[in-house]
């Protein structure tokens, strides 16, 4: 597995850990990539596919998706670390690979979960389905690119990391603004300064 494929896979694992593990296992068995033998075990692929199917449904249900993301806050970075560290064709030292892989997955996971906090504030259910489907599409496209052209996938992943960090900052600023408005409503204050002479 080239470094570009491993980097793109680690980043994608932060969004869809089970889907990426299943894809890497299948791609390894089909000789599309030289992957780790553990990921190519039939039972690992089968389990990953089952859990991906569960995640596919849960991820489109408001609030349940937040709980699911919370449970996977540790698991997804661990998967990203594992994927990059066991990639056969990358030359990074193991501690560096573990750290980079975990960091990539943590960034994409944080962007995903932060965005979902905002989406879940919307009263209608359609936005959750749309956002979740877009995330699935992004992972599928990035993984396809990672198998076909690792160098381009590497460059695209770096761009996505920057975009993800921007989304995290924006999402938390918006969350802070929404919390401020809720507190103001609860206390009956608008948060505006009192008029002159008051």
C-alpha positions in Angstrom: 0.0 0.0 0.0 1.5 3.3 -1.1 1.8 6.2 1.3 -0.8 8.1 -0.6 -3.3 5.3 -0.3 -2.5 4.9 3.4 -2.9 8.6 4.2 -6.2 8.8 2.3 -7.4 5.7 4.1 -6.5 7.0 7.5 -8.3 10.3 6.9 -11.3 8.4 5.5 -11.4 6.2 8.6 -12.2 9.2 10.7 -15.5 9.4 8.7 -16.3 5.8 8.0 -14.0 3.5 9.8 -15.8 0.2 9.1 -16.3 1.1 5.4 -12.6 1.8 4.9 -11.5 -1.4 6.7 -13.9 -3.4 4.5 -12.6 -1.7 1.4 -9.0 -2.2 2.3 -9.6 -5.9 3.0 -11.5 -6.5 -0.2 -8.9 -4.5 -2.2 -6.1 -6.5 -0.7 -7.8 -9.8 -1.6 -8.3 -8.6 -5.1 -4.6 -7.5 -5.4 -5.6 -3.9 -6.0 -3.3 -2.9 -3.1 -0.7 -4.7 -1.0 -2.4 -4.5 2.4 -2.0 -6.0 5.8 -3.0 -9.7 5.9 -5.2 -9.2 9.0 -7.5 -6.8 7.1 -7.8 -9.4 4.3 -9.2 -12.1 6.6 -12.8 -13.0 5.5 -14.1 -12.6 9.0 -12.6 -9.2 9.4 -14.2 -8.1 6.1 -17.5 -9.6 7.0 -17.6 -8.0 10.4 -16.6 -4.6 9.0 -19.4 -4.9 6.4 -22.0 -5.7 9.0 -20.9 -2.8 11.2 -20.7 -0.5 8.2 -24.4 -1.4 7.4 -25.3 -0.5 11.0 -23.4 2.7 10.8 -24.9 3.6 7.4 -28.4 3.6 9.1 -27.5 5.1 12.5 -25.5 7.9 10.9 -28.7 9.2 9.2 -30.8 9.4 12.4 -30.5 12.7 14.4 -29.0 12.4 17.9 -28.3 8.7 17.4 -25.5 9.8 15.0 -24.1 12.0 17.8 -24.0 9.1 20.2 -22.4 6.9 17.6 -19.8 9.6 16.9 -19.1 9.9 20.6 -18.5 6.2 21.0 -16.1 6.3 18.0 -14.1 9.3 19.1 -11.3 7.0 20.3 -11.9 4.1 17.8 -11.6 6.1 14.6 -8.2 7.6 15.4 -7.0 4.2 16.5 -8.1 2.8 13.2 -6.3 5.6 11.3 -3.2 5.0 13.3 -3.3 1.2 12.6 -4.0 1.7 8.9 -1.0 4.0 8.3 1.4 2.1 10.6 0.9 -1.3 8.9 0.9 -0.1 5.3 3.7 -2.2 3.7 5.0 0.4 1.2 5.4 3.5 3.4 8.7 4.2 5.0 7.6 6.3 8.0 8.9 5.2 11.4 6.2 3.3 13.3 5.7 6.0 16.0 5.5 8.7 13.4 3.0 6.6 11.3 0.9 6.0 14.4 0.8 9.7 15.3 0.1 10.9 11.7 -2.6 8.2 11.1 -4.3 9.0 14.4 -4.1 12.7 13.7 -5.6 12.4 10.2 -8.5 10.3 11.4 -9.1 12.6 14.4 -9.3 15.7 12.2 -11.8 14.2 9.8 -13.8 12.7 12.8 -13.8 16.1 14.6 -15.0 17.8 11.4 -17.8 15.2 11.0 -19.0 15.3 14.6 -18.8 19.1 14.8 -20.8 19.5 11.6 -23.4 17.0 12.9 -23.9 19.1 16.1 -25.1 22.0 13.9 -27.1 19.8 11.6 -28.9 18.2 14.6 -30.0 21.6 15.7 -32.3 21.7 12.6 -35.8 20.4 13.3 -36.2 18.6 10.0 -34.7 15.1 9.3 -33.7 15.6 5.7 -30.5 17.5 6.4 -29.0 14.6 8.4 -29.6 12.2 5.5 -28.1 14.6 3.0 -25.0 15.3 5.0 -24.5 11.6 5.8 -24.9 10.6 2.2 -22.4 13.3 1.2 -19.9 12.0 3.7 -20.3 8.4 2.3 -19.8 9.8 -1.2 -16.7 11.6 -0.2 -15.2 8.5 1.4 -16.1 6.4 -1.6 -14.5 8.9 -4.0 -11.4 9.4 -2.0 -10.8 5.6 -1.6 -11.4 5.0 -5.3 -8.8 7.7 -6.0 -6.5 6.2 -3.4 -6.5 2.9 -5.2 -6.2 4.4 -8.7 -3.7 7.2 -8.1 -2.1 7.4 -4.7 -0.1 10.5 -5.4 -3.2 12.5 -6.3 -5.1 11.0 -3.4 -2.3 12.2 -1.1 -2.5 15.8 -2.4 -6.3 15.8 -2.2 -6.2 14.5 1.4 -3.9 17.4 2.4 -6.4 19.8 1.0 -9.3 18.0 2.8 -7.3 18.2 6.1 -7.2 22.0 5.7 -10.9 22.2 4.8 -11.7 19.9 7.8 -9.8 22.1 10.2 -11.7 25.2 8.8 -15.0 23.4 9.3 -14.1 22.5 12.9 -13.3 26.1 13.7 -16.4 27.4 11.9 -18.7 24.8 13.5 -17.5 25.6 17.1 -17.9 29.3 16.6 -21.4 28.7 15.4 -22.1 26.4 18.3 -20.9 29.0 20.7 -23.1 31.6 19.0 -26.1 29.3 19.3 -25.4 28.6 22.9 -25.1 32.3 23.6 -28.5 33.0 22.0 -30.1 30.1 24.0 -28.7 31.5 27.3 -29.9 35.0 26.4 -33.4 33.7 25.7 -33.4 31.7 28.9 -32.4 34.7 31.0 -34.6 37.1 29.0 -31.6 39.1 27.9 -30.8 40.0 24.3 -27.1 40.4 25.0 -27.3 43.9 23.6 -25.9 46.8 25.7 -28.4 48.9 27.6 -29.5 52.1 25.8 -27.7 55.4 26.8 -29.1 57.0 29.9 -30.7 53.8 31.1 
